Amino acid sequence: MEKKKQAAGTAGGAAKTVETLVRPTVEGMGLRLWDVRFEKEGPDWFLRVLIDRDTPLDTDTCEAVSRAIDPILDRADPIEQSYYLEVGSPGLGRRLTRPEHFAALAGQKCAAHLIRPDAQGRRDVTGILQGLDDDGTVTLRDENGGTVAFALKSAGYVKLCDDENLFDER
């Protein structure tokens, strides 16, 4: 659902501020707050509130969350630009950005794009997520049973792989 809004404040830190404001409401509705993103696309700004739960989401749930958080955002007025509010699912190819994402999705197929090639010359790596260490190292088990480890900060993204046939499980 999209809604154009006018708000005050700075764009820097807007996603964190919004996250703090809406988390209690989202969780109170029996959902998980996956991420909040404040992104510019062309001339427009989008505030994206990504929600999740164990069962598939539907548009009615997204609309209910949008209606619940809209008055909270209106009252707090955390963003100075006009923006479109979107509430939706992070999707099958969801990005993993927080330690809790890595913990929740351990054992799942993931893909990563490295900013610079690794020692083997790879920029794109895939495998079964083993986890994120305290030092920020992501570890994947590759199709040969070996491991691929890289610093999270060296990756452009790590996401849940939406390719069902990534490789055969052994």
VMD Tcl script that draws the C-alpha trace (Angstrom):
set ca {
  {0.00 0.00 0.00}
  {1.33 3.42 -0.88}
  {0.54 6.67 0.82}
  {2.19 10.01 0.26}
  {3.11 11.73 3.51}
  {4.78 14.95 4.61}
  {7.08 14.82 7.61}
  {9.83 16.73 9.40}
  {13.32 15.71 10.52}
  {16.44 14.47 8.76}
  {16.75 11.61 6.29}
  {19.85 10.30 8.09}
  {18.79 7.76 10.68}
  {15.20 7.86 9.50}
  {14.95 4.08 9.11}
  {16.23 3.49 12.66}
  {13.84 6.06 14.08}
  {10.90 4.54 12.21}
  {11.94 1.05 13.30}
  {11.85 2.12 16.95}
  {8.45 3.74 16.46}
  {6.69 0.88 14.64}
  {8.29 -2.26 16.13}
  {5.90 -2.49 19.13}
  {2.86 -2.23 16.88}
  {4.13 -4.74 14.32}
  {5.12 -7.24 16.99}
  {1.85 -6.61 18.83}
  {0.09 -7.82 15.67}
  {1.95 -11.15 15.92}
  {4.42 -10.29 13.14}
  {8.18 -9.81 12.88}
  {9.68 -6.55 11.72}
  {12.26 -7.75 9.18}
  {13.64 -4.39 8.08}
  {12.89 -0.71 7.54}
  {14.40 1.04 4.53}
  {14.23 4.67 3.49}
  {15.25 4.74 -0.17}
  {15.27 7.23 -3.01}
  {14.11 6.03 -6.42}
  {14.21 8.65 -9.12}
  {12.62 11.79 -7.71}
  {10.65 9.92 -5.02}
  {11.43 8.64 -1.52}
  {10.03 5.34 -0.24}
  {9.71 4.25 3.37}
  {9.57 0.47 3.18}
  {8.49 -1.46 6.25}
  {9.17 -5.16 5.66}
  {7.25 -7.60 7.83}
  {7.38 -11.36 8.16}
  {5.76 -14.32 9.89}
  {5.97 -18.09 9.75}
  {2.96 -18.40 7.44}
  {2.69 -16.60 4.09}
  {1.71 -12.93 4.18}
  {-1.25 -11.56 2.29}
  {-2.15 -8.06 1.17}
  {-4.80 -7.73 3.89}
  {-2.13 -8.19 6.57}
  {0.14 -5.63 4.90}
  {-2.74 -3.18 4.66}
  {-3.65 -3.73 8.33}
  {-0.06 -2.96 9.36}
  {0.01 0.12 7.14}
  {-3.21 1.41 8.72}
  {-1.86 0.70 12.21}
  {1.51 2.44 11.78}
  {0.33 5.39 9.67}
  {-1.04 7.40 12.64}
  {2.12 6.65 14.63}
  {4.26 8.08 11.82}
  {1.93 11.06 11.43}
  {2.24 11.91 15.14}
  {6.02 11.43 15.38}
  {6.72 13.07 12.01}
  {10.26 11.55 11.77}
  {11.06 12.36 8.12}
  {11.21 15.77 6.47}
  {10.70 14.69 2.84}
  {7.46 13.61 1.24}
  {7.55 9.85 0.84}
  {5.50 6.83 -0.07}
  {4.84 4.34 2.72}
  {5.03 0.72 1.60}
  {4.40 -2.25 3.87}
  {5.26 -5.65 2.45}
  {7.10 -8.93 2.71}
  {10.88 -9.09 2.38}
  {10.23 -11.76 -0.27}
  {11.94 -15.00 -1.17}
  {15.21 -13.29 -2.05}
  {15.28 -11.29 1.19}
  {18.53 -9.61 2.16}
  {20.22 -10.58 5.40}
  {21.44 -7.45 7.11}
  {21.26 -8.11 10.84}
  {22.69 -10.78 13.14}
  {19.18 -12.04 13.90}
  {18.59 -12.61 10.17}
  {21.65 -14.84 9.95}
  {20.63 -16.76 13.08}
  {17.05 -17.27 11.87}
  {18.09 -18.46 8.40}
  {21.01 -20.73 9.31}
  {20.71 -23.90 7.23}
  {19.05 -22.10 4.30}
  {20.41 -21.59 0.78}
  {22.01 -18.16 0.43}
  {23.80 -16.15 -2.22}
  {26.33 -13.37 -1.70}
  {27.93 -10.83 -3.99}
  {31.39 -9.76 -2.85}
  {32.56 -6.20 -3.45}
  {35.99 -7.49 -4.57}
  {36.88 -10.99 -5.79}
  {38.02 -13.48 -3.13}
  {41.30 -15.46 -3.27}
  {39.72 -17.81 -5.86}
  {38.61 -14.88 -8.03}
  {34.91 -15.25 -7.18}
  {32.58 -12.35 -6.63}
  {29.39 -14.41 -6.46}
  {29.20 -17.25 -3.94}
  {26.35 -19.53 -2.93}
  {25.85 -22.17 -0.30}
  {24.06 -23.26 2.83}
  {24.30 -20.58 5.50}
  {26.27 -21.77 8.51}
  {26.05 -18.46 10.33}
  {27.52 -15.08 11.15}
  {30.33 -15.05 13.73}
  {30.75 -12.36 16.37}
  {33.64 -10.92 14.35}
  {31.36 -10.38 11.31}
  {32.44 -13.42 9.28}
  {29.74 -15.13 7.21}
  {30.24 -18.84 6.55}
  {28.53 -20.83 3.79}
  {28.87 -24.56 3.05}
  {29.40 -24.96 -0.70}
  {28.15 -27.71 -3.01}
  {31.29 -29.79 -2.40}
  {30.88 -29.72 1.37}
  {33.64 -27.17 1.81}
  {33.22 -23.77 3.39}
  {33.32 -20.26 2.03}
  {33.96 -17.56 4.61}
  {34.01 -13.80 4.09}
  {33.59 -10.63 6.10}
  {30.03 -9.35 5.93}
  {31.38 -5.85 5.29}
  {33.13 -7.19 2.14}
  {29.80 -8.23 0.60}
  {27.52 -5.99 -1.41}
  {24.71 -8.24 -0.22}
  {23.90 -11.59 1.30}
  {20.42 -12.81 0.50}
  {18.23 -15.83 0.83}
  {18.55 -17.72 -2.43}
  {15.27 -17.98 -4.30}
  {16.74 -20.60 -6.64}
  {15.22 -23.90 -5.53}
  {17.86 -25.86 -7.48}
  {20.93 -24.12 -6.08}
  {22.60 -27.53 -5.78}
  {21.61 -31.01 -4.72}
  {21.71 -31.68 -0.99}
  {24.06 -34.55 -0.13}
}
mol new
graphics top color blue
foreach p $ca { graphics top sphere $p radius 0.5 }
foreach p [lrange $ca 0 end-1] q [lrange $ca 1 end] { graphics top cylinder $p $q radius 0.2 }
display resetview
